[in-house]
């Protein structure tokens, strides 16, 4: 009984060691895919074209009111389109409005 347990544990240890070796970068399976820190990585830069005419969302102050000792600021969100030189082509208001309320001294 003890011999059978010892044999099973030895086989289990051998399989675990073999699995660890095959998973390591030093195994013959990963020989073509692993790199050492002394080797330089070969990577080519990728040119990514910027999409044309995508809007940039901006918030602009629309209104300032004093109500019951508070200052209430209303901001409107706009879609802003720019050309290649950074000049504004058009500005479209969206339906999103935000208000900020803070106490007036």
KEKOLLO-639279 format. One record per residue (C-alpha): x, y negated, z negated. Coordinates in steps of 0.5 Angstrom, whole numbers, padded with zeros to 4 digits, always signed. Last residue first. Layout:
XYZ
...
***
This chain:
-0043-0171+0000
-0047-0167+0005
-0048-0160+0004
-0047-0155+0010
-0051-0152+0015
-0048-0149+0022
-0053-0147+0027
-0052-0142+0033
-0055-0142+0040
-0055-0136+0045
-0060-0137+0051
-0054-0139+0055
-0052-0145+0058
-0048-0145+0065
-0042-0149+0067
-0039-0149+0074
-0032-0149+0077
-0028-0152+0071
-0020-0153+0073
-0015-0147+0071
-0011-0147+0078
-0014-0141+0080
-0021-0143+0079
-0025-0143+0072
-0032-0141+0071
-0035-0143+0064
-0041-0139+0061
-0044-0143+0055
-0046-0142+0048
-0050-0148+0045
-0048-0150+0038
-0052-0154+0033
-0050-0157+0027
-0054-0159+0021
-0051-0163+0015
-0055-0163+0009
-0057-0168+0004
-0065-0166+0006
-0063-0166+0013
-0058-0170+0017
-0057-0168+0024
-0051-0166+0029
-0053-0163+0036
-0050-0160+0042
-0043-0158+0039
-0040-0153+0045
-0039-0146+0044
-0035-0142+0050
-0036-0136+0053
-0031-0135+0059
-0034-0133+0066
-0031-0128+0071
-0029-0131+0077
-0024-0126+0080
-0021-0120+0076
-0014-0121+0074
-0010-0116+0078
-0006-0111+0074
+0001-0109+0076
+0003-0103+0073
+0011-0103+0070
+0014-0097+0072
+0017-0092+0066
+0023-0088+0065
+0025-0087+0058
+0032-0088+0056
+0035-0082+0053
+0039-0082+0046
+0032-0082+0043
+0031-0075+0046
+0026-0073+0051
+0021-0067+0052
+0017-0065+0058
+0022-0061+0062
+0024-0056+0056
+0017-0056+0053
+0016-0048+0055
+0024-0047+0053
+0023-0049+0046
+0026-0056+0043
+0020-0060+0044
+0017-0056+0038
+0010-0052+0039
+0014-0046+0042
+0018-0046+0036
+0012-0047+0031
+0008-0041+0034
+0014-0037+0034
+0015-0038+0026
+0008-0037+0025
+0008-0031+0029
+0014-0028+0025
+0011-0030+0018
+0005-0026+0020
+0009-0020+0022
+0013-0021+0015
+0006-0021+0011
+0003-0015+0015
+0009-0011+0014
+0010-0013+0006
+0002-0011+0005
+0003-0005+0009
+0009-0003+0005
+0006-0005-0002
+0000+0000+0000
***
